[in-house]
Amino acid sequence: MSFLHVWHSVPVNKSKRPFLTDNEHHIFVKDGVGIYQGKSKIKGFQNGRVYLTSKRVIYLDSQQQSKAVAINLADVASAEHVERFLRSSPKVKIYLKASNSSMDQDGSSSTLNTDEAPGQAEVVDWVCGICSFNNHMASNINLVTNFPKCVSCGIPPPQQQLEDGSRVSGAIKSGLRLKQWLRCEPRPKIKNSQRTSSGASSNPLGLVLEDTEAYTNSSPYVKVSFRKGGDTDFYRHLGDVIDKLKWAALEAKGGVSDDSTRVVPTREATPRVQSRGIQGLVKIGELQRKQNELILSSSLEDLEQLMLKAQEILELTSSFSSLIKKPHIATTTISPLSVSQTSSIYHQELAQHMCEYLLNVELTRPTSMITSQDLFASYNRFSILSQGFGGELVTTQNFRKCLQLFDPLNLPVKLKTFSSGLVVVTQRLHDSQDIHQVIMDYLVAEENRFMYEKFTSEFLADTDGYMKDAYKTFRGKTVAEIAENFGWSSTICVEELARCVDEGLVVFDKHISGTFYFVNKFDLKLAEKINDESLVKEKAQQDVLSQQNLISSELKLQQDSNQNLLTFDEFDFGAQEAFREDDKSNDSIRTDEPISESLSLLSGLKF
């Protein structure tokens, strides 16, 4: 059976790094690696970079960045380290979990003895006679070497109880196997088309091997070959991640008590030397050296424990930071950098991570630019927000090396140096002519807007002394206003405006109130971009008239609706429909009677 189906493709972002899933983070990165499927090399996957995360082992090819494949650690059973031998590079074997069912070469079911497959042993329950806790164990457990104990109280049960439980389970299992054999019917043979489709599903990525797929001892595995070292660190980190996943699986199944702790071996006491003389001094020296080695090793272990505690404290403080003040930068979209500064690929990974930060945070607009000084400060600030105060800050030397790697790595950002020596970072699609055109269009639009607002205020007749002074003439735009519009710093804005002035696109007026920039109207081609005053005045007049007509029509409609609410011609207040005719007849009768002077004043009224 082929196990190439464990590989799946991984998308890559613009900074040439693999996308991570939720709650996934980098643990170890190393370049100069190749991958094997069993004993055979996978063609086209022999020179790349391996990423070990909390959920996957990802391979990213150095030549073709789109070649990114990975295996899930949930499909990994264990790992084994293979030392270097002659010309063979050191490797790490990653053993895969065997599937529950497989198909042989004839296309039929491989076996009916699924209970004998690894990891499919029957589970036997036994109750502790001391604490009455219900324990679980496998039926194929070796009672001689691995005698079980109660998970709750730790007291082993009688051996006869376990043997009786295993015997009953085996009898039940034998009966089930007999029923399966009696019900088994001959299956039709699989056609060639069905075999082809099943083969395609077993290799969804279409990986090509240099030789036939073969495994040692019929155990499926994947090998990662390290041509530039780093195999021991990768194996150590991989083992830690696998142990954590297994421990989490046990906790999820309830197989681990809440009060359980890992046993830490205690250090042995240094034996005393009984002999004297030169031999005793030599033994004392040897024991002293051994004691020093123990102290050094234990101190390193204590240091690791201290770092683990420090990491827990940092996680606790970061949990309270969201209650105090939410950061403005979305740190969840960018995974933190997990490469040590001593690694050979540290600067490459740092440059790619910095590029990812720029594209997601700083360079979000087409005209965005940032100076190297501002980038150094903002990136270190981002590192503190994402990793906490225990994270490593980027030094100036490493920062300079990363900036120089933007072009060799073909990243979507580049460096731009001005004549004054100012270095800025922009997107690679930027062009100096495009930036100058954007600045000139902005100044033209501002002058046209000023002209329109000036004529509009004149037609509305709301120009007081302040408004007359404000709209007397267009005063231009300052550096601060232009920088705020484009999201630049003042230094970048000054440099870009200086280049526009050198090219004759922009002129400036410098006086006691400051420096103001205008479009160069001395150039007839540039002056044509400013709208004609007569056309702007006519448009402003039409807009004011249409606005006044709209206001007048709305006021008229409102007045008409209010008048309709005050018409009483068709309403008889207090009169009922059923008695209107009787009221008319009574009125005709009452007219014959004499009317008193007090009531004559109320004649003609209806109630």
C-alpha positions in Angstrom: 0.0 0.0 0.0 1.3 3.5 -0.9 1.5 6.1 1.9 2.1 9.1 -0.4 -1.4 10.3 0.5 -0.1 11.7 3.8 1.5 14.6 1.9 -0.7 17.7 1.2 0.1 21.0 -0.4 0.7 24.2 1.7 -0.1 27.7 0.4 2.8 30.2 0.5 2.4 34.0 1.2 4.1 36.9 -0.6 7.1 36.8 1.7 7.9 33.2 0.6 6.8 31.6 4.0 4.1 29.0 4.4 0.7 29.9 5.7 -0.1 28.6 9.2 -3.4 27.4 10.5 -5.1 28.6 13.7 -3.2 28.0 16.9 -0.1 26.9 14.9 3.4 28.4 15.4 6.9 27.8 14.2 9.3 25.7 16.4 12.3 24.9 14.2 13.6 25.9 10.7 16.5 24.5 8.8 17.7 24.8 5.1 19.6 22.4 2.9 17.3 19.4 3.4 15.7 16.7 1.2 12.8 14.4 1.8 12.4 10.6 1.2 9.4 8.4 1.1 10.7 5.3 2.7 14.0 4.3 1.0 13.3 6.3 -2.2 14.0 10.0 -2.8 11.1 12.2 -3.9 12.1 13.9 -7.2 12.3 17.7 -7.1 12.3 17.8 -3.3 16.0 17.5 -2.5 17.0 21.1 -1.9 14.7 23.1 0.4 13.9 24.2 3.8 12.0 22.3 6.6 9.6 24.0 9.0 8.6 22.2 12.2 5.4 23.7 13.6 3.2 22.6 16.5 1.0 20.7 14.0 2.9 19.9 10.9 6.3 19.2 9.2 6.5 21.5 6.2 8.9 21.3 3.3 9.5 24.4 1.1 11.6 24.0 -2.0 14.4 26.6 -2.5 14.2 26.7 -6.3 10.4 26.7 -6.8 8.7 28.4 -3.9 5.3 27.0 -5.0 6.5 23.5 -4.0 5.4 23.4 -0.4 4.2 20.1 1.0 3.6 18.9 4.6 2.5 16.0 6.8 0.3 16.4 9.8 1.9 15.4 13.1 -1.4 13.7 14.0 -0.4 11.0 11.4 3.0 10.5 13.0 3.7 7.7 15.5 7.3 8.2 16.5 10.7 9.5 15.2 14.2 8.0 14.9 17.6 9.6 14.4 19.9 8.1 11.9 23.6 9.1 12.2 25.9 10.1 9.4 27.6 7.1 7.7 30.4 7.7 5.2 28.9 9.9 2.4 25.4 9.5 3.7 23.9 12.6 5.4 22.3 12.3 8.8 18.6 11.7 8.6 15.5 11.7 10.8 13.0 9.0 10.3 9.4 10.0 10.9 7.3 6.8 11.3 3.7 7.1 10.2 0.6 5.6 11.8 -0.6 2.5 10.0 -4.1 2.7 8.5 -6.9 0.6 10.0 -7.5 -1.2 6.7 -5.4 -1.7 3.6 -5.8 -3.2 0.1 -3.3 -5.7 -1.3 -2.1 -6.0 -4.9 -5.1 -8.0 -6.0 -7.5 -5.3 -4.9 -9.1 -7.6 -2.3 -9.3 -7.2 1.5 -5.9 -7.9 2.9 -6.9 -9.8 6.0 -9.8 -10.4 8.4 -7.6 -10.4 11.5 -8.0 -6.7 12.1 -7.5 -7.3 15.8 -3.9 -8.3 15.2 -3.0 -5.0 13.5 -0.9 -2.6 15.5 -2.8 -0.2 17.7 -6.1 -2.3 17.3 -5.8 -4.4 20.5 -9.0 -5.1 22.5 -9.5 -2.9 25.6 -10.2 -4.7 28.9 -11.8 -3.0 31.8 -11.0 -3.9 35.4 -12.2 -2.4 38.7 -9.8 -1.6 41.5 -10.7 -3.4 44.7 -9.3 -0.6 46.9 -10.9 2.6 45.4 -13.4 1.1 43.0 -12.0 3.1 40.1 -12.7 1.7 36.5 -9.4 1.2 34.8 -8.6 0.3 31.1 -5.8 -1.8 29.6 -5.0 -3.5 26.3 -5.7 -7.2 26.1 -2.3 -7.9 24.5 -0.3 -6.3 27.3 2.7 -8.1 28.8 1.9 -8.7 32.4 5.4 -9.7 33.2 7.3 -6.6 32.1 4.4 -4.0 32.2 2.1 -4.9 35.1 -0.7 -2.3 35.3 -1.6 -0.2 38.3 -4.7 1.7 39.3 -4.7 5.2 37.9 -6.4 6.6 40.9 -4.7 5.0 43.9 -1.6 3.4 42.3 -2.1 -0.1 43.8 -1.8 -3.1 41.3 -4.7 -5.5 41.1 -4.4 -9.3 41.5 -3.0 -11.1 38.5 -5.8 -13.6 38.4 -8.3 -10.7 38.0 -6.5 -9.4 34.9 -6.1 -12.9 33.4 -9.8 -13.6 33.8 -10.7 -10.3 32.1 -8.3 -11.0 29.2 -9.7 -14.5 28.8 -13.3 -13.3 28.7 -12.4 -10.6 26.1 -10.5 -13.2 24.0 -13.6 -15.5 24.0 -15.9 -12.7 22.9 -13.4 -11.7 20.2 -13.2 -15.3 18.9 -16.9 -15.5 18.6 -17.1 -12.2 16.7 -14.4 -13.5 14.3 -16.3 -16.7 13.7 -19.5 -14.8 12.8 -17.5 -12.6 10.4 -16.0 -15.7 8.7 -19.5 -17.3 8.4 -21.0 -14.2 6.9 -18.1 -13.5 4.5 -19.0 -13.7 0.9 -16.8 -13.8 -2.2 -16.1 -10.3 -3.6 -15.8 -9.5 -7.3 -12.5 -8.6 -8.7 -11.6 -4.9 -9.0 -11.2 -3.7 -12.6 -8.2 -1.9 -13.9 -10.0 1.4 -14.0 -10.9 1.1 -10.3 -7.2 0.3 -9.5 -6.1 3.4 -11.4 -8.6 5.6 -9.5 -7.5 4.2 -6.2 -3.9 4.7 -7.1 -4.6 8.4 -7.9 -6.3 8.9 -4.6 -3.3 7.4 -2.8 -1.0 10.0 -4.4 -3.1 13.2 -4.7 -0.1 15.5 -5.3 1.4 13.3 -8.0 4.8 12.9 -6.3 7.4 11.0 -8.3 9.9 8.7 -6.6 13.3 7.8 -7.9 12.8 4.1 -7.1 9.9 1.9 -6.0 8.3 2.7 -2.7 9.8 0.4 -0.1 10.0 0.4 3.7 12.2 -1.3 6.3 10.4 -4.0 8.3 7.1 -3.0 6.5 6.7 0.1 8.7 5.8 3.2 6.7 8.0 6.2 7.4 9.3 9.5 5.9 12.9 10.6 6.0 14.3 14.1 6.2 17.9 14.3 5.1 20.0 17.2 6.6 22.9 18.1 4.3 23.9 21.2 6.4 23.5 19.8 9.9 20.7 20.6 12.4 19.4 17.0 12.5 19.9 16.6 16.3 18.0 19.8 17.1 15.2 18.9 14.7 14.9 15.4 16.2 14.8 16.8 19.7 12.1 19.3 18.9 10.1 16.8 17.0 10.2 14.3 19.9 9.0 17.0 22.3 6.1 17.9 20.0 5.1 14.2 19.5 5.2 13.7 23.3 3.0 16.7 23.9 0.5 15.5 21.4 0.4 12.1 22.9 0.0 13.5 26.4 -2.8 15.8 25.2 -4.5 12.8 23.6 -4.3 10.8 26.8 -5.7 13.8 28.7 -8.6 14.1 26.2 -9.4 10.4 26.6 -9.3 10.6 30.4 -6.4 8.2 30.6 -4.4 10.5 32.9 -5.4 11.6 36.3 -5.6 15.3 37.1 -3.1 14.9 40.0 -0.5 13.0 38.0 3.0 14.4 37.7 6.1 13.4 35.8 8.8 11.7 37.8 12.1 13.6 37.9 15.2 11.4 38.7 17.1 12.4 41.8 20.8 13.0 41.8 23.0 10.5 43.5 25.2 11.5 46.4 29.0 11.7 45.7 30.7 8.7 47.3 33.5 9.3 49.8 37.1 8.2 49.0 38.5 5.8 51.6 42.0 5.4 50.2 44.9 7.7 50.9 48.1 8.9 49.2 48.5 9.6 45.5 45.8 7.1 44.5 43.4 8.8 46.8 44.2 12.2 45.4 43.6 10.9 41.9 40.3 9.5 42.9 39.3 12.7 44.6 40.2 14.6 41.4 38.1 12.3 39.3 35.2 12.5 41.7 35.5 16.3 41.7 35.4 16.4 37.9 32.3 14.2 37.9 30.7 16.4 40.5 31.4 19.5 38.4 29.9 17.8 35.4 26.7 16.9 37.4 26.5 20.5 38.7 26.9 22.0 35.2 24.3 19.6 33.7 21.8 20.2 36.6 22.3 23.9 36.3 21.4 23.8 32.7 18.3 21.8 33.5 17.4 24.3 36.2 17.9 27.1 33.7 15.5 25.3 31.2 13.0 25.0 34.0 13.4 28.6 34.8 12.9 29.6 31.2 9.7 27.5 31.1 8.4 29.3 34.2 9.3 32.6 32.7 7.4 31.7 29.5 4.4 30.8 31.7 4.6 34.2 33.4 4.9 36.0 30.1 1.8 34.2 28.8 0.0 35.2 32.0 0.9 38.8 31.6 -0.1 38.8 27.9 -3.5 37.4 28.9 -4.1 40.5 31.0 -2.7 42.9 28.4 -6.0 42.7 26.4 -7.9 43.9 29.4 -5.6 46.9 29.8 -5.2 48.2 26.3 -5.8 46.5 22.9 -2.9 46.9 20.5 -3.6 48.7 17.2 -1.5 46.1 15.2 -3.2 42.9 14.3 -0.5 40.5 15.6 -2.6 37.4 15.1 -2.2 37.5 11.3 1.6 37.2 11.4 3.2 34.2 13.1 6.2 35.1 15.3 9.8 34.4 14.2 11.1 31.2 15.8 14.6 31.0 14.4 17.7 31.3 16.7 20.1 34.1 16.0 22.9 31.5 15.7 21.2 29.7 12.8 22.7 30.0 9.3 19.3 30.9 7.9 18.4 33.5 10.6 18.9 36.5 8.3 16.9 35.0 5.5 14.0 34.1 7.8 14.2 37.5 9.4 14.0 39.3 6.0 11.0 37.2 5.0 9.3 37.8 8.3 10.0 41.6 8.1 8.6 41.6 4.5 5.4 39.9 5.8 5.1 42.5 8.5 5.6 45.4 6.0 2.9 44.1 3.6 0.4 43.6 6.4 1.0 46.6 8.6 3.1 49.4 7.1 2.9 49.2 3.3 -0.8 48.9 3.0 -1.4 51.6 0.4 0.2 52.0 -3.1 2.0 55.2 -2.1 3.2 53.9 1.3 6.9 54.3 2.3 8.8 54.0 5.5 12.3 55.0 6.5 14.7 52.4 7.8 14.9 54.1 11.2 11.1 54.0 11.6 11.0 50.3 10.4 13.7 49.3 12.9 11.6 50.9 15.8 8.2 49.7 14.6 9.4 46.1 13.9 11.0 45.7 17.4 7.8 47.2 18.9 5.8 44.6 17.0 8.1 41.8 18.3 7.4 42.9 21.8 3.6 43.0 21.2 3.6 39.5 19.6 6.2 37.6 21.7 6.2 39.6 25.0 9.1 41.2 26.7 11.0 37.9 26.7 11.4 38.0 22.9 14.7 38.8 21.2 15.0 42.3 19.7 16.7 42.8 16.3 20.1 44.4 16.5 21.3 47.0 14.1 23.8 44.7 12.5 21.2 42.0 11.8 18.8 44.7 10.6 21.2 46.0 8.0 21.9 42.5 6.7 18.2 41.8 6.3 17.7 45.0 4.3 20.4 43.9 1.9 18.6 40.5 1.4 15.4 42.0 -0.1 16.8 41.9 -3.7 18.6 38.5 -3.5 15.5 36.8 -2.1 13.3 38.5 -4.7 10.9 39.8 -2.1 8.0 42.2 -3.0 9.7 45.1 -1.2 12.8 47.0 -2.1 15.2 49.7 -0.8 15.1 53.3 -2.1 18.0 55.7 -1.4 17.6 59.5 -1.9 20.4 61.9 -2.8 20.7 62.9 0.9 21.4 59.4 1.9 18.0 58.7 3.4 17.0 55.0 2.9 13.3 54.0 2.7 11.5 50.8 2.1 8.7 50.7 -0.6 6.9 48.1 -2.5 8.7 46.7 -5.6 5.9 48.0 -7.9 6.6 51.6 -7.0 8.2 54.0 -9.5 9.6 57.5 -8.8 7.6 58.9 -11.8 4.4 57.5 -10.4 5.0 59.1 -7.0 5.7 62.5 -8.6 2.6 62.2 -10.7 0.5 61.4 -7.5 2.0 64.4 -5.7 1.2 66.7 -8.6 -2.3 65.4 -9.0 -2.9 66.0 -5.3 -1.8 69.7 -5.5 -3.9 70.2 -8.6 -7.0 68.7 -6.9 -6.5 70.9 -3.9 -6.2 74.1 -5.9 -9.3 73.3 -7.9 -11.2 72.5 -4.7 -10.1 75.8 -3.2 -11.3 77.7 -6.3 -14.7 75.9 -6.2 -15.2 76.6 -2.4 -14.3 80.3 -2.9 -17.0 80.9 -5.6 -19.5 78.9 -3.6 -19.0 81.0 -0.5 -19.4 84.2 -2.6 -22.7 83.0 -4.1 -24.0 82.0 -0.7 -23.1 85.5 0.6 -21.8 84.1 3.9 -18.3 85.6 3.5 -17.3 87.5 6.6 -13.9 89.0 7.2 -12.3 85.7 8.2 -13.7 83.9 5.1 -12.6 86.7 2.8 -9.1 86.4 4.1 -9.1 82.6 3.9 -10.4 82.5 0.3 -8.4 85.5 -0.9 -5.8 83.4 -2.6 -4.6 79.8 -2.7 -1.8 79.5 -0.2 -0.5 76.1 -1.3 0.2 73.0 0.8 2.8 72.5 3.5 5.0 69.5 4.1 2.9 68.3 7.1 -0.3 68.4 5.1 1.1 66.5 2.2 2.8 63.9 4.5 -0.5 63.4 6.4 -2.4 62.8 3.1 0.0 60.1 1.9 0.9 58.6 5.3 4.6 59.5 5.0 7.0 60.9 7.6 8.2 64.5 7.1 11.6 63.4 6.0 10.2 61.3 3.2 7.9 64.1 2.1 10.7 66.6 2.0 12.9 64.3 -0.2 10.1 63.6 -2.6 9.1 67.3 -2.9 12.8 68.2 -3.5 12.9 65.7 -6.4 9.7 67.2 -7.8 11.2 70.7 -7.6 14.4 69.5 -9.3 12.3 68.1 -12.2 10.3 71.3 -12.5 6.9 69.9 -11.5 6.5 71.8 -8.3 7.5 75.2 -7.1 7.5 76.5 -3.5 7.0 79.8 -1.7 9.1 80.2 1.4 8.3 83.1 3.9 7.9 83.7 7.6 4.7 81.6 7.8 6.4 78.6 6.4 7.2 76.8 3.1 4.2 76.2 0.7 4.2 74.1 -2.4 2.3 74.7 -5.7 2.0 73.2 -9.1 4.5 74.8 -11.5 2.2 77.1 -13.6 5.1 78.5 -15.5 5.0 75.2 -17.4 2.1 75.6 -19.8 1.4 71.8 -19.9 1.1 71.7 -16.1 -0.9 75.0 -16.0 -3.5 73.4 -18.3 -4.4 70.9 -15.5 -5.8 73.8 -13.4 -9.5 74.4 -14.2 -10.5 77.6 -15.8 -12.0 80.1 -13.3 -15.0 81.0 -15.4 -15.9 77.3 -15.8 -15.5 76.7 -12.1 -17.5 79.8 -11.2 -20.3 78.7 -13.5 -20.4 75.2 -12.0 -20.4 76.7 -8.5 -23.3 79.0 -9.4 -25.3 76.1 -10.9 -24.7 73.9 -7.8 -25.7 76.7 -5.5 -28.9 77.4 -7.5 -29.8 73.7 -7.6 -29.2 73.4 -3.9 -31.4 76.4 -3.1 -34.1 75.1 -5.4 -34.0 71.8 -3.6 -34.2 73.5 -0.2 -37.1 75.7 -1.4 -39.1 72.7 -2.7 -38.5 70.7 0.5 -39.7 73.7 2.6 -42.8 74.1 0.3 -43.7 70.5 0.7 -43.3 70.7 4.4 -45.6 73.8 4.6 -48.3 72.1 2.4 -48.3 69.1 4.6 -48.7 71.3 7.7 -51.6 73.2 6.1 -53.4 69.9 5.3 -53.4 69.1 9.0 -55.3 72.4 9.8 -58.3 72.1 7.3 -61.7 71.6 9.1 -64.2 71.9 6.2 -65.0 68.2 6.0 -65.0 67.4 9.7 -68.0 67.6 12.1 -66.5 67.5 15.6 -68.7 65.5 18.1 -71.3 64.6 15.4 -72.3 61.0 14.7 -73.1 59.6 11.3 -76.3 57.9 12.4 -77.9 61.1 13.7 -77.0 63.6 11.0 -80.4 63.5 9.3 -82.2 63.8 12.7 -80.1 66.9 13.4 -81.1 68.5 10.2 -84.8 67.9 10.8 -84.5 69.2 14.4 -82.8 72.3 13.0 -85.6 72.9 10.6 -88.2 72.6 13.5 -86.2 74.7 15.9 -86.0 77.6 13.4 -89.7 78.2 13.9 -89.3 78.7 17.6 -88.1 82.1 19.0 -84.4 82.2 19.8 -83.2 83.9 22.9 -80.5 86.6 22.8 -78.0 84.4 24.7 -78.4 81.6 22.2 -78.4 83.7 19.2 -74.7 84.1 19.5 -74.2 80.4 19.1 -76.3 80.0 16.0 -74.5 78.3 13.1 -72.3 76.2 15.3 -72.4 72.4 15.2 -71.4 70.2 18.2 
